[in-house]
Amino acid sequence: MRTFLATAFLLASTSLLPTVSAGLNLTFSSPNPALYTRKVNLFADRPEGCPPCFNCNLEDFQCHQFGKCNQANGKCICPPGFGGEDCKEPLCGSLARKLEDRPLRKADEETCDCDEGWGGINCNVCKTDDACDALMPEGKDGVCYKQGLVQKQNFQMCDITNRKILDTVKPQKPQATFSCKNETAECNFQCKMGSTGAT
């Protein structure tokens, strides 16, 4: 009899637990709604006009630079060298660093502060063989390929010199960075506009 009463009490008390209603309100209810029903607005402290949080599963948000949307958490999975919520921001440092150790390029700066031996819009372009050592399993004998060869994945950068494009975007200096993967035989391409002094 005691077990039955304890179970009945437990079932009755669980009906007092909050339930989510339409993702916006918590509704507290009891077996008799007239006794205890209250709605709590989860966004009551949010300033008027405050936009919703970034979620790439929603139509209003998208991942840039060929980033993929993580369906589980609504965050973008950015390609190497890009970061921020939507992958728009270039990362500085170098490919030799862990992703979490690469700082975003500051909003007021035109170029990244790259590690020694690295360059490009987002510090993905190697300049020396030594710079690539950190990418090798043994930590040595890295090779910086400066032609269009793709061993596993390459990262390259170039200034855009097409006269019609230059005339259209004056006085900005357009630059492009691109990457190709040998395994998938796919390449992606990003463009950046900088001032005439950008490198």
C-alpha positions as CSV (number, residue, x, y, z in Angstrom):
1,M,0.0,0.0,0.0
2,R,2.9,2.4,0.8
3,T,4.5,1.7,-2.6
4,F,1.2,2.5,-4.3
5,L,0.8,5.8,-2.4
6,A,4.4,6.8,-3.1
7,T,3.9,6.1,-6.8
8,A,0.6,8.1,-6.9
9,F,2.3,11.0,-5.1
10,L,5.3,10.9,-7.6
11,L,2.9,10.9,-10.6
12,A,0.9,13.8,-9.2
13,S,4.0,15.9,-8.4
14,T,5.5,15.4,-11.9
15,S,2.5,17.2,-13.3
16,L,3.8,20.3,-11.5
17,L,7.0,20.3,-13.4
18,P,7.5,23.0,-16.1
19,T,6.8,22.1,-19.7
20,V,7.9,24.1,-22.7
21,S,5.2,25.8,-24.7
22,A,6.0,26.9,-28.3
23,G,9.6,27.5,-27.2
24,L,8.7,30.9,-25.8
25,N,6.9,30.3,-22.5
26,L,7.2,28.0,-19.6
27,T,3.8,26.8,-18.5
28,F,3.4,25.4,-15.0
29,S,0.3,23.4,-14.5
30,S,-1.4,21.1,-12.0
31,P,-4.0,18.5,-12.3
32,N,-6.5,21.3,-11.7
33,P,-5.5,24.2,-14.0
34,A,-7.6,26.6,-11.9
35,L,-5.3,26.0,-9.0
36,Y,-1.9,26.8,-10.5
37,T,-1.2,28.0,-14.0
38,R,1.4,30.6,-14.8
39,K,3.3,31.7,-17.9
40,V,6.8,33.0,-17.8
41,N,8.3,34.8,-20.8
42,L,11.8,33.6,-21.4
43,F,12.7,36.7,-23.4
44,A,11.2,39.3,-21.0
45,D,14.7,41.0,-20.4
46,R,15.5,41.1,-24.2
47,P,15.6,44.7,-25.5
48,E,13.1,45.6,-28.1
49,G,14.4,45.1,-31.6
50,C,17.0,42.6,-30.4
51,P,17.6,40.1,-33.2
52,P,17.4,36.3,-32.5
53,C,20.5,34.4,-31.8
54,F,22.4,33.0,-34.8
55,N,21.2,29.6,-35.9
56,C,22.1,28.4,-39.4
57,N,19.1,26.1,-39.4
58,L,17.0,29.2,-39.8
59,E,16.4,30.8,-43.2
60,D,17.6,34.2,-42.0
61,F,21.1,32.8,-41.3
62,Q,23.6,31.1,-43.5
63,C,27.2,29.9,-43.4
64,H,29.6,31.7,-45.8
65,Q,32.9,30.7,-47.4
66,F,31.6,27.1,-48.1
67,G,31.0,26.5,-44.4
68,K,28.6,23.7,-43.4
69,C,25.7,24.1,-41.0
70,N,25.8,21.7,-38.0
71,Q,22.1,20.6,-37.8
72,A,22.5,19.6,-34.2
73,N,23.4,23.0,-32.7
74,G,22.8,25.5,-35.5
75,K,26.5,26.6,-35.6
76,C,28.6,26.9,-38.7
77,I,31.5,24.5,-39.3
78,C,34.0,26.8,-41.0
79,P,36.7,25.9,-43.5
80,P,40.3,26.4,-42.5
81,G,41.2,30.1,-42.3
82,F,37.7,31.4,-41.6
83,G,35.7,31.9,-38.4
84,G,33.0,33.8,-36.6
85,E,29.4,32.8,-36.3
86,D,28.8,32.7,-40.1
87,C,32.4,32.0,-41.3
88,K,32.8,35.5,-42.8
89,E,35.8,36.5,-40.7
90,P,39.4,35.6,-41.8
91,L,41.5,33.9,-39.1
92,C,45.0,35.0,-38.5
93,G,48.1,33.2,-37.2
94,S,48.6,30.2,-39.5
95,L,47.3,26.7,-40.5
96,A,50.0,25.3,-38.2
97,R,47.9,26.5,-35.2
98,K,44.9,24.7,-33.7
99,L,41.7,26.2,-34.7
100,E,40.9,27.6,-31.3
101,D,44.3,29.3,-31.2
102,R,43.7,31.3,-34.4
103,P,42.5,34.9,-33.7
104,L,39.9,36.5,-35.8
105,R,41.2,39.4,-37.9
106,K,40.3,42.7,-36.1
107,A,37.4,44.6,-37.7
108,D,39.5,47.8,-38.1
109,E,42.4,46.0,-39.8
110,E,42.8,45.3,-43.5
111,T,45.3,42.5,-43.2
112,C,46.1,39.6,-40.8
113,D,49.1,39.3,-38.5
114,C,50.4,36.0,-39.8
115,D,52.9,33.7,-38.1
116,E,56.5,33.6,-39.6
117,G,56.5,31.8,-42.9
118,W,52.8,32.3,-43.6
119,G,50.8,34.9,-45.5
120,G,47.6,35.5,-47.5
121,I,44.2,37.0,-46.7
122,N,43.8,34.5,-43.8
123,C,47.3,33.3,-43.2
124,N,46.6,30.0,-45.0
125,V,49.4,30.4,-47.6
126,C,52.8,29.0,-46.8
127,K,55.9,30.8,-47.8
128,T,58.7,28.4,-46.6
129,D,59.1,24.7,-46.2
130,D,59.9,25.2,-42.5
131,A,56.4,26.7,-42.0
132,C,54.9,23.4,-43.1
133,D,56.8,21.3,-40.7
134,A,54.1,21.6,-38.0
135,L,51.6,20.1,-40.4
136,M,53.7,16.9,-40.8
137,P,53.2,13.9,-38.6
138,E,56.8,13.8,-37.6
139,G,57.0,17.6,-37.3
140,K,59.7,17.9,-40.0
141,D,60.3,17.6,-43.7
142,G,57.4,19.8,-44.7
143,V,57.2,21.1,-48.3
144,C,55.6,24.4,-49.3
145,Y,54.3,23.8,-52.8
146,K,54.1,27.1,-54.6
147,Q,52.6,25.8,-57.9
148,G,49.1,24.5,-58.5
149,L,50.0,21.0,-57.3
150,V,47.5,19.5,-54.8
151,Q,49.1,16.8,-52.7
152,K,46.3,16.6,-50.1
153,Q,44.9,20.1,-49.8
154,N,46.3,23.4,-51.1
155,F,45.7,27.1,-50.2
156,Q,46.7,29.8,-52.6
157,M,46.1,33.5,-53.0
158,C,46.3,36.0,-55.8
159,D,45.7,39.6,-56.7
160,I,42.8,40.1,-59.2
161,T,44.2,42.0,-62.2
162,N,41.3,41.9,-64.7
163,R,41.1,45.5,-65.9
164,K,37.2,45.5,-66.1
165,I,37.0,44.3,-62.5
166,L,39.6,46.8,-61.3
167,D,37.7,49.6,-63.0
168,T,34.5,48.5,-61.3
169,V,35.8,48.4,-57.8
170,K,38.2,51.4,-57.8
171,P,39.9,52.3,-55.5
172,Q,39.7,49.0,-53.7
173,K,42.1,46.2,-54.5
174,P,40.4,42.8,-55.0
175,Q,42.2,39.7,-53.9
176,A,41.2,36.1,-54.0
177,T,42.0,33.0,-51.9
178,F,41.2,29.5,-52.9
179,S,41.6,26.0,-51.7
180,C,41.4,22.6,-53.4
181,K,41.1,19.1,-52.0
182,N,42.7,16.2,-53.8
183,E,40.4,13.6,-52.2
184,T,37.2,15.2,-53.4
185,A,38.6,17.0,-56.5
186,E,36.8,20.2,-55.4
187,C,38.0,23.7,-55.0
188,N,36.4,26.8,-53.3
189,F,37.1,30.4,-54.0
190,Q,36.7,33.5,-51.8
191,C,37.2,37.2,-52.7
192,K,38.2,40.1,-50.5
193,M,38.2,43.8,-51.2
194,G,41.0,45.8,-49.6
195,S,42.2,49.3,-49.8
196,T,44.9,50.2,-52.4
197,G,47.5,49.7,-49.7
198,A,46.4,46.1,-48.9
199,T,48.8,43.3,-49.5
